[in-house]
Amino acid sequence: MSFGASYDTKERIRQAVDIVDLVGSYLPLRREGRGFKALCPWHDDTRPSLQVNPERQSFRCWVCDIGGDIFSFIMRMEGVEFPEALAMLAERAGISPDEVPGGSSTSDDKRLLYRAMAWADEQFHNCLLKDAAAQAARDYLAERKITRESVRRFQLGYSPDNWSWILDRAKDTPYSSAVLERIGLIARRRQGPGFYDRFKGRVLFPIFDAQGRAAGIGGRVLPGADGQGAKYVNSPETPLFAKNKLLYGLNLARDAVRRTGTVLVVEGYTDCIAAHQFGFENTVAVLGTALGPGHVQLLRRYADRVRVVLLLDGDEAGRTRAREVLELFVSANVDLRVLTLPDGADPADFLFSQGPEALQKLIDRASDALAHAFEVATAGVDVHADVHAASAALEQLAGTIAKAPRLRADTLVEDRLREEKFLQRLAADFRVPEEQVRQLVTKFRRKAAGRSPQAPVAGAPASVAREKIDPLERELLELLLQNPQAVEQVVGVVPAEQFAHQACRRIYAKCTQLYSAGVLPNHARLLLEIDDAEVKNLLVELEETGRDKPASEVDVRLADVLDRFEQRQRQCEADGRIEALNQKQLAFEEEQALLLELLEHYRAENTARTERSRSGISEPTEG
């Protein structure tokens, strides 16, 4: 039996891509013993629980029950199926796409979509730099004091005021109208057939993901243009673009965020560019939405305890947005500072008029979100004289603090101290006993618990929930992973059909298939042979739980497990024959033989029961 080029390609990729380097390109890793740990990106992790094992080239988070190898890591991080993960890792390993099985692209293939987005970005950028039709766009950027260097660094572009400019340029490329529609560059006409360019007549701000791949676009209409709709338009949600999981400029800011442990968050693309021009290279911008948990999760890839400084415009909209940040500060457990600029200024205007030193001084004095929320909640309220208004403000803030993760036995010391500080500060600010604040928080938590007694872990994929595994099946697979040579003893005794758990059956069937082909079914080989992320997950779990058991007892445990499988098989056969007897499906001679066999079995059991009674041994009971 040949396993073909598919296995060979996967093995070449596995040899070329180290899992520590791969995971480290997405998450900040810290060494612990012989392995590494990181904050898990699939649940609201406040202590590093994702373990990376360089010896076995695997990863695992025991909190949300996710594990696997380099292929399943990419599948989960990028949201792709195995063929796309294989192609992405092949590209990382320097292997030609022609060598990757199933590597052909379709309009649903993420690799094709990324290539189409990169192509379009280049078209728009070249148009801004060279096309006469883009002169008004170049003038606008010059007026906003955006330098030519920034235009190139941020890959700014322009889409001419033409209903089909990008469609026409795509005619001799692999990027059909279906592909361009899929990535949000064109939209279907509301009346009549055909498409139109979504961003026509706009200055374009390409939005890149953290890996530096073009994922979407923000478009700003030129001043004075008539009939162009909204001032700003972003890409719609696409397979590449999700505004609650992307930040403008992060591809350029990530090294500075990692180096400083701090990120400045602004609300406008030009604000972000201006900040970079003035040396604030750790600046990013939200994409027309509020800063949310998804953004914090993204930033934590670069610094475990990242400090976020939110720079808000000094206008009323900025002050209103400031009221939304306390819940994020508390529930996401992030050091969030809030800075509302004076006199209605936005960050770009402030930088050009006041300079970077003035902004840095304001950043250094920025209030944390709790202090800022207190200022907003008590604006115009005398907290010492107006008892009713002060009580309402205190309840509002206590209700938000109650949304923080509840303290548990394994809560980190710094997280315990953080909540204690919250309570102490509120008590001091409102001049009430700390116990009163504590009781308020407890009341809100109990109320929330009554509505949702078993809330799932935030961010954990629903797919990780699995059916219960029979202990006997688990034990056998753990033993085979500890001692792959034992498959020779097992194959003739245990048929794959005896495995009730589907994923266990697939692992065992692959073991026997490899054995029949003369290949040792060890853990590393099985991880390469199996493409399904959930089965890989179980495979890593079984290997790790089996490794924790004494190796000296493998032979004894294996003999016991095989004996129990044989007993189970005999019982299944007996049950089948009895069912056939009840259904009168046996010939007369077979019925007589079976009845005699059952009678002998009954007599033997009765004799054994009598002997136990004479010896004073009680009968076994349930439980």
C-alpha positions, -999 to +999 in steps of 0.1 A: +000+000+000+014+034-010+006+066+009+018+087-021+030+122-024+005+135+002+025+120+031+058+129+015+047+165+012+034+167+047+066+152+061+087+178+042+066+206+056+067+192+091+105+190+089+108+226+076+083+243+099+091+242+136+060+245+157+077+269+182+086+293+154+051+290+139+032+296+172+057+323+181+048+342+149+012+345+162+016+346+200+043+357+224+059+326+239+076+321+272+099+292+280+088+269+308+110+239+314+116+220+281+085+236+265+069+269+259+036+286+271+014+313+257-019+329+263-045+307+246-062+326+217-093+305+218-106+314+253-103+344+275-070+334+290-056+354+319-027+330+326-007+312+299-024+279+294-014+270+258+015+246+260+039+240+230+060+209+230+090+212+207+100+176+211+067+162+198+059+192+176+025+196+192+005+221+211-024+218+236-046+240+258-062+219+286-087+246+295-106+247+262-095+212+251-077+221+219-045+206+206-028+193+175+002+200+153+013+227+129-015+219+105-043+220+130-028+252+145-031+270+112-065+255+106-078+270+138-059+303+137-067+311+101-102+295+100-093+273+070-097+236+061-068+212+058-060+218+021-056+255+027-036+250+058-013+226+039-008+251+011-001+280+036+025+260+054+040+248+021+045+284+011+061+291+045+084+261+040+094+272+005+076+243-013+060+249-047+022+250-048+025+225-077+038+199-052+009+203-029-020+178-034-053+194-040-036+227-045-059+241-072-077+273-063-114+282-064-132+314-056-137+300-021-100+293-016-085+318+009-052+317-009-068+329-041-087+356-022-055+369-005-038+370-039-067+389-054-067+414-025-029+419-029-033+425-066-061+450-062-041+468-035-012+472-059-036+485-086-050+512-064-016+521-049-001+526-084-031+546-094-026+570-065+011+574-073+010+578-111-025+583-126-035+618-135-070+609-124-057+607-088-044+643-086-073+654-063-065+625-040-028+634-039-038+670-031-061+659-003-034+637+014-009+666+011-034+689+028-037+664+056+002+665+058+006+628+050+040+624+036+049+605+004+069+581+026+037+573+046+017+569+014+042+541+004+045+526+039+008+523+044+002+514+007-025+541+003-044+540-029-071+556-050-101+542-069-110+564-099-145+578-101-155+551-126-182+524-120-160+495-134-124+505-130-112+475-110-135+452-129-120+462-162-085+458-150-092+423-137-104+410-171-071+394-181-063+381-146-074+350-126-097+372-105-132+369-118-161+391-107-171+363-083-137+366-066-138+404-065-173+403-050-162+377-025-135+401-011-159+431-011-143+452-039-174+452-061-211+449-053-241+438-074-262+465-089-296+470-072-313+475-105-303+454-135-275+429-140-238+435-134-216+449-107-201+483-097-169+493-079-177+497-042-149+523-036-151+544-067-139+580-062-123+574-028-089+576-012-082+541+000-066+529+032-057+492+028-063+471+059-037+444+066-040+415+090-013+409+116+006+386+091+009+416+067-017+403+042-042+427+026-076+418+041-098+448+034-101+485+026-113+517+042-123+543+017-128+581+023-147+603-002-128+633-014-139+666+001-164+684-022-174+652-040-212+651-046-234+620-045-208+597-031-227+585+000-211+580+034-179+599+042-161+566+051-169+531+038-152+499+049-151+465+033-181+444+042-176+412+062-157+387+040-137+355+045-107+378+050-122+408+067-138+410+102-137+445+116-139+433+153-108+411+147-086+436+128-068+468+136-056+493+110-018+496+111-011+466+133+011+450+107+034+481+110+029+485+148+033+450+160+071+451+166+068+483+186+039+469+206+059+438+214+089+460+223+071+485+245+042+465+258+020+495+250-004+502+221-020+536+213-055+532+198-070+560+177-103+561+158-092+574+124-069+561+097-052+595+092-048+598+129-029+565+129-007+576+100+001+610+116+010+593+149+035+570+130+049+601+113+056+616+147+074+585+160+044+568+178+050+536+159+029+515+183-003+532+171-033+514+155-068+524+146-102+507+151-122+501+119-153+522+125-163+503+156-156+505+193-125+488+208-137+453+218-126+420+233-116+406+199-091+435+195-076+430+230-073+392+222-054+402+190-031+426+208-023+400+235-005+380+208+023+406+211+024+413+248+008+392+276+000+422+298-004+449+271-012+484+282-038+500+259-040+538+257-072+548+240-069+583+224-104+598+219-113+629+200-121+658+223-156+663+207-189+650+221-187+618+202-153+611+218-167+618+253-197+595+246-174+567+235-155+571+267-185+557+286-182+524+268-147+514+278-149+505+315-166+472+308-138+462+285-113+473+310-128+450+336-141+420+317-110+417+294-087+422+323-065+447+304-046+478+316-067+503+296-059+540+299-083+567+284-072+600+270-098+625+258-080+653+239-088+689+248-107+715+228-124+690+205-091+681+188-084+648+170-050+632+174-037+643+140-047+679+145-032+679+180+001+664+168+005+689+140-004+719+162+011+709+196+038+684+187+047+649+199+061+661+233+027+676+243+009+644+233+034+622+252+028+643+284-010+637+281-004+600+275+018+597+306-010+613+327-039+594+311-064+580+336-071+543+338-106+534+327-120+532+362-109+567+371-122+579+337-155+561+342-159+577+376-154+611+361-180+605+334-205+588+358-202+617+384-200+646+360-221+674+375-228+653+406-218+663+442-209+628+454-209+639+490-242+660+490-264+645+463-270+611+479-295+598+453-273+607+422-242+594+439-258+561+448-270+557+412-235+563+399-220+538+424-245+511+414-236+517+377-199+513+383-203+483+407-225+466+381-197+469+355-170+457+379-192+426+386-187+416+350-150+408+358-141+371+359-150+357+394-121+350+417-113+312+420-088+291+438-064+293+408-068+331+402-034+348+399-023+370+428-022+401+406-058+395+395-069+392+431-051+425+439-066+441+409-102+435+420-093+445+456-080+478+443-112+484+423-133+480+454-110+501+476-110+529+450-147+530+446-152+530+484-127+559+487-142+579+458-177+577+471-167+578+508-187+547+517-176+515+536-157+491+514-180+463+525-210+481+510-193+482+476-184+445+480-220+437+487-232+456+456-207+437+434-218+404+449-255+413+443-249+419+406-229+387+402-256+366+418-282+382+396-261+375+365-254+339+377-292+334+380-296+343+343-266+322+332-256+295+357-231+278+333-216+303+310-192+288+285-155+299+284-154+331+264-140+326+229-139+288+231-149+271+199-181+252+201-166+223+181-143+212+209-172+195+228-170+158+222-189+127+231-177+107+260-150+081+252-153+046+265-125+041+291-115+008+275-110+024+241-091+053+256-068+029+275-060+008+244-051+038+223-030+053+250-010+020+252-005+019+215+008+055+214+031+046+243+043+014+226+035+014+189+051-021+184+022-035+204-001-031+174+011-065+163-005-081+194-037-061+191-046-063+154-058-099+155-078-095+187-096-061+184-115-053+152-121-015+145-158-021+147-156-026+184-148+011+189-180+030+195-163+065+195-159+077+159-126+095+164-111+067+184-122+042+156-105+064+130-072+065+150-072+028+155-081+021+119-052+042+108-029+023+132-040-010+116-037+004+081-002+016+087+008-018+103-006-037+073+016-015+051+047-023+072+048+012+088+052+018+125+021+038+137+038+061+161+025+094+173+044+116+148+033+094+118-003+094+129-004+132+132+008+134+096-016+108+083-047+123+099-060+156+085-090+163+107-083+189+134-106+173+160-090+139+155-055+154+158-067+171+189-078+138+205-045+122+193-024+147+211-046+144+242-043+106+243-005+107+238-001+131+267-024+114+291-008+080+282+027+094+287+018+103+323+012+067+332+040+043+343+058+028+313+068-002+334+032-014+335+025-012+298+027-050+292+004-059+322-021-032+312-021-043+276-028-079+285-057-068+308-072-045+281-070-072+254-087-097+278-115-072+284-119-066+247-122-104+241-148-107+269-167-078+254-166-095+220-178-128+234-206-110+252-216-092+220-217-125+201-238-142+229-262-112+230-266-116+192-274-153+194-299-147+222-316-120+202-317-144+172-333-171+196-359-146+207-367-137+172-369-174+162-343-169+136-323-201+144-326-236+130-339-263+155-305-278+160-289-243+167-317-235+192-311-268+211-273-262+212-277-226+224-303-236+251-279-263+264-250-238+264-271-212+284-282-239+308-246-249+315-237-212+320-266-208+344-255-239+364-219-227+366-229-192+378-253-207+404-225-230+417-201-201+419-227-180+438-232-208+463-195-211+469-192-174+475-221-176+500-205-204+520-172-185+521-190-154+535-183-134+504-210-109+496-224-105+461-211-075+441-234-045+439-239-016+415-215+013+421 
